[in-house]
């Protein structure tokens, strides 16, 4: 099971709140289960709001959503 620091939450304008979980991958984006966030293609977009990878922050750890930074 993925740890919080391996999951990323979308922080785009309006904060759609989508959480990328490597255990689930992204069916819509054809990303297989088990794909770490760091291994997503640079052109991958949030399946919920279309935001780029840069709009995502880890759920835990340095620079995370929980840190507020």
PDB file of N, CA, C, O and CB in Angstrom:
ATOM      1  N   UNK A   1       0.840  -1.194   0.000  1.00  0.00           N
ATOM      2  CA  UNK A   1       0.000   0.000   0.000  1.00  0.00           C
ATOM      3  C   UNK A   1       0.881   1.252   0.000  1.00  0.00           C
ATOM      4  O   UNK A   1       1.888   1.319   0.705  1.00  0.00           O
ATOM      5  CB  UNK A   1      -0.953   0.001   1.226  1.00  0.00           C
ATOM      6  N   UNK A   2       0.488   2.228  -0.793  1.00  0.00           N
ATOM      7  CA  UNK A   2       1.278   3.455  -0.904  1.00  0.00           C
ATOM      8  C   UNK A   2       1.239   4.240   0.404  1.00  0.00           C
ATOM      9  O   UNK A   2       0.205   4.317   1.068  1.00  0.00           O
ATOM     10  CB  UNK A   2       0.761   4.328  -2.063  1.00  0.00           C
ATOM     11  N   UNK A   3       2.376   4.816   0.758  1.00  0.00           N
ATOM     12  CA  UNK A   3       2.478   5.664   1.939  1.00  0.00           C
ATOM     13  C   UNK A   3       2.023   7.074   1.552  1.00  0.00           C
ATOM     14  O   UNK A   3       2.052   7.420   0.371  1.00  0.00           O
ATOM     15  CB  UNK A   3       3.944   5.674   2.510  1.00  0.00           C
ATOM     16  N   UNK A   4       1.603   7.895   2.523  1.00  0.00           N
ATOM     17  CA  UNK A   4       1.163   9.260   2.187  1.00  0.00           C
ATOM     18  C   UNK A   4       2.205  10.050   1.396  1.00  0.00           C
ATOM     19  O   UNK A   4       1.846  10.832   0.515  1.00  0.00           O
ATOM     20  CB  UNK A   4       0.825  10.015   3.455  1.00  0.00           C
ATOM     21  N   UNK A   5       3.477   9.860   1.695  1.00  0.00           N
ATOM     22  CA  UNK A   5       4.512  10.613   0.978  1.00  0.00           C
ATOM     23  C   UNK A   5       4.685  10.148  -0.469  1.00  0.00           C
ATOM     24  O   UNK A   5       5.382  10.798  -1.248  1.00  0.00           O
ATOM     25  CB  UNK A   5       5.836  10.491   1.711  1.00  0.00           C
ATOM     26  N   UNK A   6       4.061   9.039  -0.829  1.00  0.00           N
ATOM     27  CA  UNK A   6       4.099   8.551  -2.208  1.00  0.00           C
ATOM     28  C   UNK A   6       2.866   8.989  -3.002  1.00  0.00           C
ATOM     29  O   UNK A   6       2.793   8.786  -4.214  1.00  0.00           O
ATOM     30  CB  UNK A   6       4.208   7.029  -2.221  1.00  0.00           C
ATOM     31  N   UNK A   7       1.892   9.596  -2.299  1.00  0.00           N
ATOM     32  CA  UNK A   7       0.677  10.075  -2.942  1.00  0.00           C
ATOM     33  C   UNK A   7       0.757  11.588  -3.074  1.00  0.00           C
ATOM     34  O   UNK A   7       1.333  12.263  -2.220  1.00  0.00           O
ATOM     35  CB  UNK A   7      -0.588   9.652  -2.141  1.00  0.00           C
ATOM     36  N   UNK A   8       0.184  12.112  -4.137  1.00  0.00           N
ATOM     37  CA  UNK A   8       0.234  13.545  -4.405  1.00  0.00           C
ATOM     38  C   UNK A   8      -1.171  14.092  -4.598  1.00  0.00           C
ATOM     39  O   UNK A   8      -2.021  13.444  -5.207  1.00  0.00           O
ATOM     40  CB  UNK A   8       1.099  13.838  -5.642  1.00  0.00           C
ATOM     41  N   UNK A   9      -1.413  15.313  -4.065  1.00  0.00           N
ATOM     42  CA  UNK A   9      -2.725  15.940  -4.175  1.00  0.00           C
ATOM     43  C   UNK A   9      -2.642  17.159  -5.072  1.00  0.00           C
ATOM     44  O   UNK A   9      -1.694  17.940  -4.990  1.00  0.00           O
ATOM     45  CB  UNK A   9      -3.265  16.327  -2.789  1.00  0.00           C
ATOM     46  N   UNK A  10      -3.650  17.319  -5.935  1.00  0.00           N
ATOM     47  CA  UNK A  10      -3.706  18.463  -6.843  1.00  0.00           C
ATOM     48  C   UNK A  10      -3.986  19.735  -6.053  1.00  0.00           C
ATOM     49  O   UNK A  10      -4.940  19.793  -5.277  1.00  0.00           O
ATOM     50  CB  UNK A  10      -4.786  18.250  -7.931  1.00  0.00           C
ATOM     51  N   UNK A  11      -3.156  20.750  -6.251  1.00  0.00           N
ATOM     52  CA  UNK A  11      -3.315  22.030  -5.583  1.00  0.00           C
ATOM     53  C   UNK A  11      -3.564  23.136  -6.610  1.00  0.00           C
ATOM     54  O   UNK A  11      -3.233  24.296  -6.366  1.00  0.00           O
ATOM     55  CB  UNK A  11      -2.075  22.351  -4.731  1.00  0.00           C
ATOM     56  N   UNK A  12      -4.143  22.779  -7.754  1.00  0.00           N
ATOM     57  CA  UNK A  12      -4.403  23.756  -8.811  1.00  0.00           C
ATOM     58  C   UNK A  12      -5.407  24.794  -8.325  1.00  0.00           C
ATOM     59  O   UNK A  12      -6.084  24.598  -7.315  1.00  0.00           O
ATOM     60  CB  UNK A  12      -4.924  23.059 -10.089  1.00  0.00           C
ATOM     61  N   UNK A  13      -5.493  25.903  -9.063  1.00  0.00           N
ATOM     62  CA  UNK A  13      -6.457  26.940  -8.734  1.00  0.00           C
ATOM     63  C   UNK A  13      -7.824  26.297  -8.604  1.00  0.00           C
ATOM     64  O   UNK A  13      -8.259  25.558  -9.487  1.00  0.00           O
ATOM     65  CB  UNK A  13      -6.466  28.064  -9.805  1.00  0.00           C
ATOM     66  N   UNK A  14      -8.488  26.576  -7.522  1.00  0.00           N
ATOM     67  CA  UNK A  14      -9.775  25.955  -7.258  1.00  0.00           C
ATOM     68  C   UNK A  14      -9.607  24.635  -6.517  1.00  0.00           C
ATOM     69  O   UNK A  14     -10.588  24.036  -6.077  1.00  0.00           O
ATOM     70  CB  UNK A  14     -10.533  25.734  -8.559  1.00  0.00           C
ATOM     71  N   UNK A  15      -8.367  24.182  -6.380  1.00  0.00           N
ATOM     72  CA  UNK A  15      -8.028  22.953  -5.669  1.00  0.00           C
ATOM     73  C   UNK A  15      -9.059  21.844  -5.865  1.00  0.00           C
ATOM     74  O   UNK A  15      -9.925  21.633  -5.016  1.00  0.00           O
ATOM     75  CB  UNK A  15      -7.877  23.242  -4.202  1.00  0.00           C
ATOM     76  N   UNK A  16      -8.960  21.153  -6.971  1.00  0.00           N
ATOM     77  CA  UNK A  16      -9.895  20.062  -7.237  1.00  0.00           C
ATOM     78  C   UNK A  16      -9.733  18.958  -6.192  1.00  0.00           C
ATOM     79  O   UNK A  16     -10.676  18.216  -5.919  1.00  0.00           O
ATOM     80  CB  UNK A  16      -9.677  19.495  -8.658  1.00  0.00           C
ATOM     81  N   UNK A  17      -8.533  18.851  -5.605  1.00  0.00           N
ATOM     82  CA  UNK A  17      -8.308  17.899  -4.525  1.00  0.00           C
ATOM     83  C   UNK A  17      -8.021  16.480  -4.970  1.00  0.00           C
ATOM     84  O   UNK A  17      -7.911  15.583  -4.134  1.00  0.00           O
ATOM     85  CB  UNK A  17      -9.476  17.886  -3.645  1.00  0.00           C
ATOM     86  N   UNK A  18      -7.897  16.255  -6.284  1.00  0.00           N
ATOM     87  CA  UNK A  18      -7.605  14.903  -6.776  1.00  0.00           C
ATOM     88  C   UNK A  18      -6.307  14.401  -6.160  1.00  0.00           C
ATOM     89  O   UNK A  18      -5.321  15.135  -6.098  1.00  0.00           O
ATOM     90  CB  UNK A  18      -7.513  14.882  -8.326  1.00  0.00           C
ATOM     91  N   UNK A  19      -6.306  13.151  -5.703  1.00  0.00           N
ATOM     92  CA  UNK A  19      -5.114  12.546  -5.128  1.00  0.00           C
ATOM     93  C   UNK A  19      -4.615  11.451  -6.055  1.00  0.00           C
ATOM     94  O   UNK A  19      -5.335  10.498  -6.353  1.00  0.00           O
ATOM     95  CB  UNK A  19      -5.402  11.982  -3.714  1.00  0.00           C
ATOM     96  N   UNK A  20      -3.353  11.598  -6.518  1.00  0.00           N
ATOM     97  CA  UNK A  20      -2.745  10.541  -7.330  1.00  0.00           C
ATOM     98  C   UNK A  20      -2.191   9.488  -6.391  1.00  0.00           C
ATOM     99  O   UNK A  20      -1.321   9.775  -5.568  1.00  0.00           O
ATOM    100  CB  UNK A  20      -1.622  11.104  -8.267  1.00  0.00           C
ATOM    101  N   UNK A  21      -2.691   8.276  -6.511  1.00  0.00           N
ATOM    102  CA  UNK A  21      -2.253   7.153  -5.691  1.00  0.00           C
ATOM    103  C   UNK A  21      -1.567   6.149  -6.606  1.00  0.00           C
ATOM    104  O   UNK A  21      -2.211   5.588  -7.492  1.00  0.00           O
ATOM    105  CB  UNK A  21      -3.453   6.497  -4.924  1.00  0.00           C
ATOM    106  N   UNK A  22      -0.257   5.909  -6.408  1.00  0.00           N
ATOM    107  CA  UNK A  22       0.465   4.971  -7.284  1.00  0.00           C
ATOM    108  C   UNK A  22      -0.110   3.564  -7.270  1.00  0.00           C
ATOM    109  O   UNK A  22       0.055   2.820  -8.237  1.00  0.00           O
ATOM    110  CB  UNK A  22       1.913   4.912  -6.882  1.00  0.00           C
ATOM    111  N   UNK A  23      -0.792   3.184  -6.173  1.00  0.00           N
ATOM    112  CA  UNK A  23      -1.409   1.858  -6.115  1.00  0.00           C
ATOM    113  C   UNK A  23      -2.543   1.723  -7.133  1.00  0.00           C
ATOM    114  O   UNK A  23      -2.856   0.622  -7.586  1.00  0.00           O
ATOM    115  CB  UNK A  23      -1.937   1.584  -4.704  1.00  0.00           C
ATOM    116  N   UNK A  24      -3.148   2.848  -7.484  1.00  0.00           N
ATOM    117  CA  UNK A  24      -4.280   2.839  -8.406  1.00  0.00           C
ATOM    118  C   UNK A  24      -3.902   3.264  -9.821  1.00  0.00           C
ATOM    119  O   UNK A  24      -4.546   2.854 -10.787  1.00  0.00           O
ATOM    120  CB  UNK A  24      -5.362   3.740  -7.887  1.00  0.00           C
ATOM    121  N   UNK A  25      -2.852   4.093  -9.947  1.00  0.00           N
ATOM    122  CA  UNK A  25      -2.497   4.619 -11.256  1.00  0.00           C
ATOM    123  C   UNK A  25      -3.555   5.604 -11.724  1.00  0.00           C
ATOM    124  O   UNK A  25      -4.245   6.212 -10.905  1.00  0.00           O
ATOM    125  CB  UNK A  25      -2.331   3.480 -12.275  1.00  0.00           C
ATOM    126  N   UNK A  26      -3.689   5.767 -13.048  1.00  0.00           N
ATOM    127  CA  UNK A  26      -4.670   6.685 -13.616  1.00  0.00           C
ATOM    128  C   UNK A  26      -5.244   6.045 -14.868  1.00  0.00           C
ATOM    129  O   UNK A  26      -4.649   6.099 -15.944  1.00  0.00           O
ATOM    130  CB  UNK A  26      -4.035   8.078 -13.935  1.00  0.00           C
ATOM    131  N   UNK A  27      -6.417   5.434 -14.706  1.00  0.00           N
ATOM    132  CA  UNK A  27      -7.064   4.749 -15.825  1.00  0.00           C
ATOM    133  C   UNK A  27      -7.282   5.675 -17.008  1.00  0.00           C
ATOM    134  O   UNK A  27      -6.983   5.321 -18.149  1.00  0.00           O
ATOM    135  CB  UNK A  27      -8.390   4.162 -15.384  1.00  0.00           C
ATOM    136  N   UNK A  28      -7.807   6.867 -16.732  1.00  0.00           N
ATOM    137  CA  UNK A  28      -8.120   7.840 -17.781  1.00  0.00           C
ATOM    138  C   UNK A  28      -6.871   8.220 -18.580  1.00  0.00           C
ATOM    139  O   UNK A  28      -6.921   8.363 -19.801  1.00  0.00           O
ATOM    140  CB  UNK A  28      -8.754   9.095 -17.168  1.00  0.00           C
ATOM    141  N   UNK A  29      -5.746   8.383 -17.865  1.00  0.00           N
ATOM    142  CA  UNK A  29      -4.494   8.766 -18.510  1.00  0.00           C
ATOM    143  C   UNK A  29      -3.655   7.577 -18.956  1.00  0.00           C
ATOM    144  O   UNK A  29      -2.516   7.741 -19.394  1.00  0.00           O
ATOM    145  CB  UNK A  29      -3.689   9.616 -17.580  1.00  0.00           C
ATOM    146  N   UNK A  30      -4.224   6.373 -18.843  1.00  0.00           N
ATOM    147  CA  UNK A  30      -3.545   5.139 -19.232  1.00  0.00           C
ATOM    148  C   UNK A  30      -2.232   4.928 -18.478  1.00  0.00           C
ATOM    149  O   UNK A  30      -1.247   4.452 -19.042  1.00  0.00           O
ATOM    150  CB  UNK A  30      -3.280   5.148 -20.720  1.00  0.00           C
ATOM    151  N   UNK A  31      -2.238   5.291 -17.190  1.00  0.00           N
ATOM    152  CA  UNK A  31      -1.078   5.095 -16.318  1.00  0.00           C
ATOM    153  C   UNK A  31      -1.335   3.819 -15.514  1.00  0.00           C
ATOM    154  O   UNK A  31      -2.299   3.753 -14.751  1.00  0.00           O
ATOM    155  CB  UNK A  31      -0.834   6.348 -15.366  1.00  0.00           C
ATOM    156  N   UNK A  32      -0.474   2.802 -15.682  1.00  0.00           N
ATOM    157  CA  UNK A  32      -0.706   1.532 -14.980  1.00  0.00           C
ATOM    158  C   UNK A  32      -0.531   1.633 -13.464  1.00  0.00           C
ATOM    159  O   UNK A  32       0.195   2.490 -12.962  1.00  0.00           O
ATOM    160  CB  UNK A  32       0.230   0.481 -15.516  1.00  0.00           C
ATOM    161  N   UNK A  33      -1.215   0.737 -12.750  1.00  0.00           N
ATOM    162  CA  UNK A  33      -1.065   0.637 -11.301  1.00  0.00           C
ATOM    163  C   UNK A  33       0.407   0.422 -10.976  1.00  0.00           C
ATOM    164  O   UNK A  33       1.122  -0.243 -11.727  1.00  0.00           O
ATOM    165  CB  UNK A  33      -1.938  -0.517 -10.720  1.00  0.00           C
ATOM    166  N   UNK A  34       0.860   0.984  -9.857  1.00  0.00           N
ATOM    167  CA  UNK A  34       2.242   0.800  -9.428  1.00  0.00           C
ATOM    168  C   UNK A  34       3.209   1.837  -9.978  1.00  0.00           C
ATOM    169  O   UNK A  34       4.410   1.746  -9.722  1.00  0.00           O
ATOM    170  CB  UNK A  34       2.705  -0.551  -9.825  1.00  0.00           C
ATOM    171  N   UNK A  35       2.710   2.834 -10.737  1.00  0.00           N
ATOM    172  CA  UNK A  35       3.579   3.870 -11.308  1.00  0.00           C
ATOM    173  C   UNK A  35       3.780   5.000 -10.297  1.00  0.00           C
ATOM    174  O   UNK A  35       2.823   5.688  -9.943  1.00  0.00           O
ATOM    175  CB  UNK A  35       2.979   4.426 -12.629  1.00  0.00           C
ATOM    176  N   UNK A  36       5.028   5.198  -9.825  1.00  0.00           N
ATOM    177  CA  UNK A  36       5.292   6.302  -8.891  1.00  0.00           C
ATOM    178  C   UNK A  36       5.029   7.653  -9.556  1.00  0.00           C
ATOM    179  O   UNK A  36       5.173   7.782 -10.772  1.00  0.00           O
ATOM    180  CB  UNK A  36       6.746   6.239  -8.378  1.00  0.00           C
ATOM    181  N   UNK A  37       4.646   8.658  -8.768  1.00  0.00           N
ATOM    182  CA  UNK A  37       4.375   9.994  -9.308  1.00  0.00           C
ATOM    183  C   UNK A  37       5.570  10.516 -10.102  1.00  0.00           C
ATOM    184  O   UNK A  37       5.393  11.109 -11.166  1.00  0.00           O
ATOM    185  CB  UNK A  37       4.031  10.973  -8.172  1.00  0.00           C
ATOM    186  N   UNK A  38       6.772  10.301  -9.599  1.00  0.00           N
ATOM    187  CA  UNK A  38       7.983  10.788 -10.266  1.00  0.00           C
ATOM    188  C   UNK A  38       8.162  10.182 -11.663  1.00  0.00           C
ATOM    189  O   UNK A  38       8.822  10.770 -12.519  1.00  0.00           O
ATOM    190  CB  UNK A  38       9.206  10.476  -9.413  1.00  0.00           C
ATOM    191  N   UNK A  39       7.571   9.008 -11.885  1.00  0.00           N
ATOM    192  CA  UNK A  39       7.707   8.337 -13.175  1.00  0.00           C
ATOM    193  C   UNK A  39       6.603   8.685 -14.170  1.00  0.00           C
ATOM    194  O   UNK A  39       6.602   8.188 -15.296  1.00  0.00           O
ATOM    195  CB  UNK A  39       7.730   6.860 -12.965  1.00  0.00           C
ATOM    196  N   UNK A  40       5.658   9.541 -13.754  1.00  0.00           N
ATOM    197  CA  UNK A  40       4.617   9.961 -14.687  1.00  0.00           C
ATOM    198  C   UNK A  40       5.245  10.804 -15.788  1.00  0.00           C
ATOM    199  O   UNK A  40       6.210  11.525 -15.530  1.00  0.00           O
ATOM    200  CB  UNK A  40       3.496  10.754 -13.955  1.00  0.00           C
ATOM    201  N   UNK A  41       4.720  10.733 -17.016  1.00  0.00           N
ATOM    202  CA  UNK A  41       5.270  11.558 -18.096  1.00  0.00           C
ATOM    203  C   UNK A  41       5.145  13.045 -17.756  1.00  0.00           C
ATOM    204  O   UNK A  41       4.217  13.447 -17.055  1.00  0.00           O
ATOM    205  CB  UNK A  41       4.550  11.253 -19.429  1.00  0.00           C
ATOM    206  N   UNK A  42       6.085  13.863 -18.256  1.00  0.00           N
ATOM    207  CA  UNK A  42       6.058  15.298 -17.973  1.00  0.00           C
ATOM    208  C   UNK A  42       4.787  15.964 -18.475  1.00  0.00           C
ATOM    209  O   UNK A  42       4.372  16.991 -17.939  1.00  0.00           O
ATOM    210  CB  UNK A  42       7.260  15.970 -18.593  1.00  0.00           C
ATOM    211  N   UNK A  43       4.166  15.390 -19.499  1.00  0.00           N
ATOM    212  CA  UNK A  43       2.955  15.995 -20.053  1.00  0.00           C
ATOM    213  C   UNK A  43       1.670  15.429 -19.435  1.00  0.00           C
ATOM    214  O   UNK A  43       0.572  15.721 -19.909  1.00  0.00           O
ATOM    215  CB  UNK A  43       2.926  15.794 -21.555  1.00  0.00           C
ATOM    216  N   UNK A  44       1.810  14.614 -18.368  1.00  0.00           N
ATOM    217  CA  UNK A  44       0.639  14.054 -17.690  1.00  0.00           C
ATOM    218  C   UNK A  44      -0.172  15.181 -17.067  1.00  0.00           C
ATOM    219  O   UNK A  44       0.391  16.144 -16.546  1.00  0.00           O
ATOM    220  CB  UNK A  44       1.060  13.022 -16.609  1.00  0.00           C
ATOM    221  N   UNK A  45      -1.486  15.059 -17.120  1.00  0.00           N
ATOM    222  CA  UNK A  45      -2.391  16.060 -16.552  1.00  0.00           C
ATOM    223  C   UNK A  45      -3.325  15.413 -15.535  1.00  0.00           C
ATOM    224  O   UNK A  45      -3.603  14.217 -15.609  1.00  0.00           O
ATOM    225  CB  UNK A  45      -3.207  16.751 -17.665  1.00  0.00           C
ATOM    226  N   UNK A  46      -3.803  16.206 -14.593  1.00  0.00           N
ATOM    227  CA  UNK A  46      -4.778  15.747 -13.609  1.00  0.00           C
ATOM    228  C   UNK A  46      -6.033  15.278 -14.347  1.00  0.00           C
ATOM    229  O   UNK A  46      -6.593  16.026 -15.148  1.00  0.00           O
ATOM    230  CB  UNK A  46      -5.119  16.879 -12.584  1.00  0.00           C
ATOM    231  N   UNK A  47      -6.480  14.046 -14.084  1.00  0.00           N
ATOM    232  CA  UNK A  47      -7.659  13.547 -14.779  1.00  0.00           C
ATOM    233  C   UNK A  47      -8.954  14.247 -14.359  1.00  0.00           C
ATOM    234  O   UNK A  47      -9.982  14.105 -15.022  1.00  0.00           O
ATOM    235  CB  UNK A  47      -7.789  12.071 -14.544  1.00  0.00           C
ATOM    236  N   UNK A  48      -8.904  14.991 -13.273  1.00  0.00           N
ATOM    237  CA  UNK A  48     -10.087  15.683 -12.780  1.00  0.00           C
ATOM    238  C   UNK A  48     -10.205  17.106 -13.332  1.00  0.00           C
ATOM    239  O   UNK A  48     -11.273  17.505 -13.798  1.00  0.00           O
ATOM    240  CB  UNK A  48     -10.064  15.721 -11.269  1.00  0.00           C
ATOM    241  N   UNK A  49      -9.101  17.876 -13.280  1.00  0.00           N
ATOM    242  CA  UNK A  49      -9.176  19.283 -13.692  1.00  0.00           C
ATOM    243  C   UNK A  49      -8.214  19.663 -14.812  1.00  0.00           C
ATOM    244  O   UNK A  49      -8.279  20.781 -15.324  1.00  0.00           O
ATOM    245  CB  UNK A  49      -8.913  20.157 -12.516  1.00  0.00           C
ATOM    246  N   UNK A  50      -7.312  18.742 -15.204  1.00  0.00           N
ATOM    247  CA  UNK A  50      -6.402  19.017 -16.308  1.00  0.00           C
ATOM    248  C   UNK A  50      -5.139  19.781 -15.921  1.00  0.00           C
ATOM    249  O   UNK A  50      -4.398  20.225 -16.798  1.00  0.00           O
ATOM    250  CB  UNK A  50      -7.121  19.779 -17.346  1.00  0.00           C
ATOM    251  N   UNK A  51      -4.882  19.940 -14.631  1.00  0.00           N
ATOM    252  CA  UNK A  51      -3.687  20.657 -14.172  1.00  0.00           C
ATOM    253  C   UNK A  51      -2.423  19.833 -14.455  1.00  0.00           C
ATOM    254  O   UNK A  51      -2.477  18.606 -14.544  1.00  0.00           O
ATOM    255  CB  UNK A  51      -3.793  20.975 -12.657  1.00  0.00           C
ATOM    256  N   UNK A  52      -1.299  20.522 -14.593  1.00  0.00           N
ATOM    257  CA  UNK A  52      -0.024  19.849 -14.855  1.00  0.00           C
ATOM    258  C   UNK A  52       0.539  19.236 -13.578  1.00  0.00           C
ATOM    259  O   UNK A  52       0.033  19.491 -12.485  1.00  0.00           O
ATOM    260  CB  UNK A  52       0.989  20.833 -15.459  1.00  0.00           C
ATOM    261  N   UNK A  53       1.592  18.423 -13.722  1.00  0.00           N
ATOM    262  CA  UNK A  53       2.254  17.795 -12.569  1.00  0.00           C
ATOM    263  C   UNK A  53       2.722  18.829 -11.554  1.00  0.00           C
ATOM    264  O   UNK A  53       2.782  18.540 -10.359  1.00  0.00           O
ATOM    265  CB  UNK A  53       3.443  16.957 -13.034  1.00  0.00           C
ATOM    266  N   UNK A  54       3.056  20.039 -12.021  1.00  0.00           N
ATOM    267  CA  UNK A  54       3.575  21.079 -11.134  1.00  0.00           C
ATOM    268  C   UNK A  54       2.534  21.543 -10.113  1.00  0.00           C
ATOM    269  O   UNK A  54       2.883  22.157  -9.105  1.00  0.00           O
ATOM    270  CB  UNK A  54       4.053  22.265 -11.953  1.00  0.00           C
ATOM    271  N   UNK A  55       1.252  21.249 -10.373  1.00  0.00           N
ATOM    272  CA  UNK A  55       0.182  21.659  -9.460  1.00  0.00           C
ATOM    273  C   UNK A  55       0.001  20.680  -8.306  1.00  0.00           C
ATOM    274  O   UNK A  55      -0.842  20.897  -7.436  1.00  0.00           O
ATOM    275  CB  UNK A  55      -1.124  21.798 -10.219  1.00  0.00           C
ATOM    276  N   UNK A  56       0.790  19.598  -8.292  1.00  0.00           N
ATOM    277  CA  UNK A  56       0.655  18.561  -7.269  1.00  0.00           C
ATOM    278  C   UNK A  56       1.716  18.686  -6.191  1.00  0.00           C
ATOM    279  O   UNK A  56       2.860  19.052  -6.461  1.00  0.00           O
ATOM    280  CB  UNK A  56       0.732  17.186  -7.903  1.00  0.00           C
ATOM    281  N   UNK A  57       1.312  18.374  -4.953  1.00  0.00           N
ATOM    282  CA  UNK A  57       2.244  18.348  -3.824  1.00  0.00           C
ATOM    283  C   UNK A  57       2.065  17.022  -3.108  1.00  0.00           C
ATOM    284  O   UNK A  57       0.969  16.462  -3.113  1.00  0.00           O
ATOM    285  CB  UNK A  57       2.008  19.557  -2.847  1.00  0.00           C
ATOM    286  N   UNK A  58       3.139  16.502  -2.481  1.00  0.00           N
ATOM    287  CA  UNK A  58       3.003  15.253  -1.726  1.00  0.00           C
ATOM    288  C   UNK A  58       2.078  15.450  -0.530  1.00  0.00           C
ATOM    289  O   UNK A  58       1.964  16.551   0.008  1.00  0.00           O
ATOM    290  CB  UNK A  58       4.383  14.750  -1.256  1.00  0.00           C
ATOM    291  N   UNK A  59       1.424  14.372  -0.124  1.00  0.00           N
ATOM    292  CA  UNK A  59       0.529  14.444   1.035  1.00  0.00           C
ATOM    293  C   UNK A  59       1.295  14.524   2.348  1.00  0.00           C
ATOM    294  O   UNK A  59       0.761  15.021   3.340  1.00  0.00           O
ATOM    295  CB  UNK A  59      -0.394  13.239   1.058  1.00  0.00           C
ATOM    296  N   UNK A  60       2.541  14.042   2.374  1.00  0.00           N
ATOM    297  CA  UNK A  60       3.350  14.066   3.596  1.00  0.00           C
ATOM    298  C   UNK A  60       4.809  14.286   3.224  1.00  0.00           C
ATOM    299  O   UNK A  60       5.200  14.072   2.077  1.00  0.00           O
ATOM    300  CB  UNK A  60       3.184  12.747   4.408  1.00  0.00           C
ATOM    301  N   UNK A  61       5.610  14.711   4.187  1.00  0.00           N
ATOM    302  CA  UNK A  61       7.034  14.908   3.965  1.00  0.00           C
ATOM    303  C   UNK A  61       7.359  16.355   3.600  1.00  0.00           C
ATOM    304  O   UNK A  61       6.482  17.218   3.634  1.00  0.00           O
ATOM    305  CB  UNK A  61       7.521  13.978   2.873  1.00  0.00           C
ATOM    306  N   UNK A  62       8.634  16.622   3.248  1.00  0.00           N
ATOM    307  CA  UNK A  62       9.088  17.983   2.927  1.00  0.00           C
ATOM    308  C   UNK A  62       8.312  18.593   1.765  1.00  0.00           C
ATOM    309  O   UNK A  62       8.128  17.952   0.731  1.00  0.00           O
ATOM    310  CB  UNK A  62      10.574  17.974   2.596  1.00  0.00           C
ATOM    311  N   UNK A  63       7.858  19.833   1.940  1.00  0.00           N
ATOM    312  CA  UNK A  63       7.136  20.551   0.888  1.00  0.00           C
ATOM    313  C   UNK A  63       5.742  20.000   0.646  1.00  0.00           C
ATOM    314  O   UNK A  63       5.165  20.213  -0.420  1.00  0.00           O
ATOM    315  CB  UNK A  63       7.918  20.503  -0.392  1.00  0.00           C
ATOM    316  N   UNK A  64       5.202  19.302   1.617  1.00  0.00           N
ATOM    317  CA  UNK A  64       3.931  18.599   1.437  1.00  0.00           C
ATOM    318  C   UNK A  64       2.716  19.474   1.723  1.00  0.00           C
ATOM    319  O   UNK A  64       2.823  20.585   2.241  1.00  0.00           O
ATOM    320  CB  UNK A  64       3.891  17.388   2.325  1.00  0.00           C
ATOM    321  N   UNK A  65       1.568  18.931   1.368  1.00  0.00           N
ATOM    322  CA  UNK A  65       0.278  19.552   1.652  1.00  0.00           C
ATOM    323  C   UNK A  65       0.120  19.747   3.154  1.00  0.00           C
ATOM    324  O   UNK A  65      -0.330  20.802   3.599  1.00  0.00           O
ATOM    325  CB  UNK A  65      -0.880  18.695   1.091  1.00  0.00           C
ATOM    326  N   UNK A  66       0.490  18.731   3.943  1.00  0.00           N
ATOM    327  CA  UNK A  66       0.312  18.785   5.398  1.00  0.00           C
ATOM    328  C   UNK A  66       1.214  19.813   6.050  1.00  0.00           C
ATOM    329  O   UNK A  66       0.899  20.305   7.133  1.00  0.00           O
ATOM    330  CB  UNK A  66       0.574  17.428   6.006  1.00  0.00           C
ATOM    331  N   UNK A  67       2.333  20.150   5.416  1.00  0.00           N
ATOM    332  CA  UNK A  67       3.245  21.165   5.944  1.00  0.00           C
ATOM    333  C   UNK A  67       2.739  22.560   5.635  1.00  0.00           C
ATOM    334  O   UNK A  67       3.152  23.537   6.259  1.00  0.00           O
ATOM    335  CB  UNK A  67       4.651  20.979   5.371  1.00  0.00           C
ATOM    336  N   UNK A  68       1.837  22.642   4.660  1.00  0.00           N
ATOM    337  CA  UNK A  68       1.329  23.952   4.267  1.00  0.00           C
ATOM    338  C   UNK A  68       2.288  24.702   3.372  1.00  0.00           C
ATOM    339  O   UNK A  68       2.100  25.888   3.102  1.00  0.00           O
ATOM    340  CB  UNK A  68       1.033  24.775   5.482  1.00  0.00           C
ATOM    341  N   UNK A  69       3.325  24.006   2.908  1.00  0.00           N
ATOM    342  CA  UNK A  69       4.322  24.685   2.084  1.00  0.00           C
ATOM    343  C   UNK A  69       4.278  24.156   0.750  1.00  0.00           C
ATOM    344  O   UNK A  69       5.042  24.592  -0.112  1.00  0.00           O
ATOM    345  CB  UNK A  69       5.693  24.559   2.627  1.00  0.00           C
TER     346      UNK A  69
END
